[in-house]
Amino acid sequence: MHSGKNDSELWIAFLKGDQQVLSLIYLLHVNALFDYGCRISGDHDLIKDCIQDTFFTIIKNRKTLSPTDNVRLYLFKAFKRKLIRELQKKPRFLQMDTETAGRFELNFLKSFDHAELEVTEEQKERLSGALNTLTLRQKEAIYLRFIRGMNYHDISVIMDLNYQSARALIHRAVGKLRDTLHGESEFFSRALLFIFRCCRT
Amino acid sequence: MDKYERYKVDDFLADDYFLHWILHPTEEEQRFWEKYLEEHPEKRKDIEEARFICSIFQVKQKKLSLNETYEIWDGVLQSSKQLKTLRWIPLLKYAAVFLLLFLSGAFAYYLYENRGQTEHFELATGTVPVDDEAKIILSDGSEISLEKKESKINYNSSGNQLIVNNDTIRQNQLAGTEAINKVIIPYGKKSVIRLSDGTIVWLNAGSQLVYPTAFLREKREVVLIGEAYFDVTENKSKPFIVRTSTLAVTVLGTKFDVSAYPEDKFVEAILESGSVSLEVTGKNFLHLNKKVLLKPNQKGSLNREDGVMKLTEVDVSQYTAWKDGMLKVEREDLIRVLKKVERYYNIQIELRDPLAGGYLISGKLDLKNSPEEVLNVIQLTVPIDWARKSNGDFIIVKK
């Protein structure tokens, strides 16, 4: 019945009182939310509880919600807020070491290869090294951009940044990876180019 | 058309239209970029590098099982139902919210609370990794992989020597101390373990068992995650205790099955002969230490969420058939049957139509057959159709 509709149309149908369609919205997004949660915490039960709570809150507050053309952004933002709050609530002795320091798990293909670019073993080594040096914020931004395919606006909302900072965050992270890929010499030439650009503007 | 004229790698990566093509290409985007590359061969290098950077991160994503997906949604509906009935009594509403929070907090508490009771628990935490190999971990930390689909492990009576399939392994153990061993069986495999006291344990797919090589203490204690069938050697002076995250099963000598998969809502113990007592071991006040005595052909089923224990008369063979490679079901939901099939073969089955999950199935499935054959048999009883996706997962749709 609703199969052809996109999620903002489903959202409006839900706000008008059709409770059933929320389950379609849920099915569209639940795995993305779960995967995102797993990057932030290793506690799967807690993540599932937070997903449940996110949708429960939507039903509870249906009458006060407004139409949105970006359901996914709304869900990610609400879910993240709940998850972080729950993680902070956990007694310290139950937290995993990595959670106290904050964590964001960004995995990458062990065997990355490209049909046309020749990537040497040494480059791969360096690349995984470089990936591990990314900051938590950079990892999260990279995740939202290149795995979830979000635009800078959505990323900035989810991460509480302004648009320019979100863009710069990803730009720097990608730059780090590309420099590693090309070796040190290019890094310096790019750095020089950057300084040159700065002087010009 | 050429807004891309001055684009370099970074600019492509910052372009939403480009990124969409890389991640979820539509036909229209595919046509556009193919044509673009043809007309602008000089851009090829930059585009390929941008594509490469994206590809580094495309690892397999975490996915909820179908069962979990529906469990969460059920939870949403449950709590919103409470919302409706309690709307007129504001004070009670707060009580309900409090209870809900409490319940969700209790989840994380189970395993942790129980860890103190026995040091074995430190070894048995978490879920069994799905694509991990079957192995036995000895007390010194060394691992022996169990290559067969159905492996046999056999301890001698002093526990210092074990035979794995056909290889004999010696374990050094200090006199008077318990050496702890652990067997991990991933989905798609099974194992039979003969412990040093002669007790035989059939360990089902996706399970872990932690046990001492020799039982030197007053009680014989083992820890189980997942499902196992126990044929316990009688020893009145040394009770045999199976601990799971929420339930302890105490026996003197008997045959029974325990199912305690972390992802299942219920922890179940089914008694074939003899007598066992079940004890809820959570320590919060919802789970005051309750003890229940199970009679033969009874099933004790503990709901992890509300802590309620139910006893029912059952056909035991239905629950223990798995150890002989059979799956017997009696008026069971399709979704639960599929979950068992998934575990047994270590496959993913996606149910496209949620309503189909409610079909009730009765009968016997021979799990020595291929998963395709098993699905064909299921298909004879309920109106479904199945297919295989390109990644090997199965899809089930309503006919």
Contacts between the chains, C-beta under 8 A, distances in Angstrom:
chain1	res1	chain2	res2	distance
A	23	B	73	6.2
A	26	B	73	6.0
A	26	B	76	7.5
A	27	B	69	7.4
A	30	B	64	6.4
A	30	B	69	6.0
A	30	B	72	7.0
A	31	B	61	7.2
A	31	B	62	7.8
A	31	B	63	5.2
A	31	B	64	6.0
A	31	B	69	7.9
A	32	B	61	8.0
A	34	B	62	5.9
A	34	B	63	7.1
A	34	B	64	5.2
A	35	B	61	4.3
A	35	B	62	4.5
A	35	B	63	7.3
A	38	B	62	4.4
A	43	B	108	6.2
A	44	B	127	7.9
A	45	B	107	4.1
A	45	B	108	6.1
A	46	B	104	7.9
A	46	B	107	7.1
A	46	B	108	6.1
A	48	B	64	7.6
A	48	B	68	6.6
A	48	B	71	7.8
A	48	B	72	5.4
A	49	B	104	4.2
A	49	B	107	6.6
A	51	B	72	5.6
A	52	B	72	4.9
A	52	B	75	4.5
A	52	B	76	5.4
A	52	B	79	7.5
A	52	B	104	7.9
A	53	B	104	7.5
A	55	B	72	8.0
A	55	B	73	7.7
A	55	B	76	4.5
A	56	B	75	7.8
A	56	B	76	5.1
A	56	B	79	4.9
A	56	B	80	6.1
A	59	B	76	6.9
A	59	B	80	4.4
A	59	B	83	7.2
A	60	B	80	7.1
A	60	B	83	6.0
A	90	B	108	7.3
A	94	B	108	6.4
A	94	B	112	6.1
A	106	B	57	7.0
A	107	B	57	7.8
A	107	B	59	4.6
A	108	B	56	4.9
A	108	B	57	5.6
A	108	B	59	6.4
A	109	B	55	7.1
A	109	B	56	6.0
A	109	B	57	7.6
A	109	B	58	6.6
A	109	B	59	5.6
A	112	B	52	7.6
A	112	B	55	6.4
A	112	B	56	4.9
A	114	B	48	6.9
A	114	B	51	7.5
A	114	B	52	4.5
A	114	B	55	6.8
A	116	B	44	7.9
A	116	B	48	5.0
A	117	B	48	5.7
A	117	B	49	6.5
A	117	B	52	5.4
A	119	B	52	7.5
A	127	B	56	7.2
A	131	B	56	7.6
A	142	B	57	6.7
A	143	B	57	7.4
A	145	B	19	7.4
A	146	B	19	7.5
A	146	B	23	7.8
A	146	B	53	7.6
A	146	B	54	5.2
A	146	B	57	4.9
A	147	B	57	5.5
A	147	B	58	7.2
A	147	B	61	7.3
A	149	B	19	5.7
A	149	B	20	6.4
A	149	B	23	4.5
A	149	B	24	6.8
A	151	B	16	5.0
A	152	B	14	7.7
A	167	B	14	6.9
A	170	B	13	7.8
A	170	B	14	7.6
A	171	B	10	6.3
A	171	B	14	7.3
A	174	B	10	6.3
A	174	B	13	5.8
A	174	B	53	6.3
A	175	B	10	7.3
A	177	B	53	6.3
A	177	B	56	7.6
A	178	B	9	6.6
A	178	B	10	7.9
A	178	B	49	7.5
A	178	B	53	7.0
A	181	B	49	7.9
